[in-house]
Amino acid sequence: MLKIAVVDGQGGGIGGLIVKRLREEFKDVIEIIALGTNAVATTYMMKAGADKGASGENAIICNTAKADIITGPLSIMLPNAMLGELTSKMAEAVSSSPARKMLIPLTQEQLDIIGFTREPLPHLVEELLDKIKDVIRPAC
């Protein structure tokens, strides 16, 4: 079964929306692991339908190494992002994981992505789902 790790922090709103739409689209064909930088984010993603959840630096380090796909906001690859919740070790674990990264280009950091057109979060999540479908449909 394909393991998708959803990483988020702060209130978990972005991750929660991703988890909700993944669960609606793929039902029980995938395993969704909610990885929060804090317990609030993890709880929000668990309520949205994740299969498993864990919080904190070590949980993110251990579980991103085992995932097939990692998703969440772009800032999960930026040290000290999310008002400092995302540690350097978390960012390194995400970026070093052999998993495919499918990130949503939303960030609160002083970062501009050139060539990117701003879209509302729900539109970006639908694009994410389309990309994941391209990856997992042949495997199902």
Stockholm file with secondary structure:
# STOCKHOLM 1.0

chainA/1-140         MLKIAVVDGQGGGIGGLIVKRLREEFKDVIEIIALGTNAVATTYMMKAGADKGASGENAIICNTAKADIITGPLSIMLPNAMLGELTSKMAEAVSSSPARKMLIPLTQEQLDIIGFTREPLPHLVEELLDKIKDVIRPAC
#=GR chainA/1-140 SS CEEEEEEECTTCHHHHHHHHHHHHHHTTSEEEEEEESSHHHHHHHHHTTCSEEEESHHHHHHHHTTCSEEEEEGGGGSTTTTTTTSCHHHHHHHHHSSSEEEEECCCSSSCCCTTCCCCCHHHHHHHHHHHHHHHHGGGC
#=GC SS_cons         CEEEEEEECTTCHHHHHHHHHHHHHHTTSEEEEEEESSHHHHHHHHHTTCSEEEESHHHHHHHHTTCSEEEEEGGGGSTTTTTTTSCHHHHHHHHHSSSEEEEECCCSSSCCCTTCCCCCHHHHHHHHHHHHHHHHGGGC
//
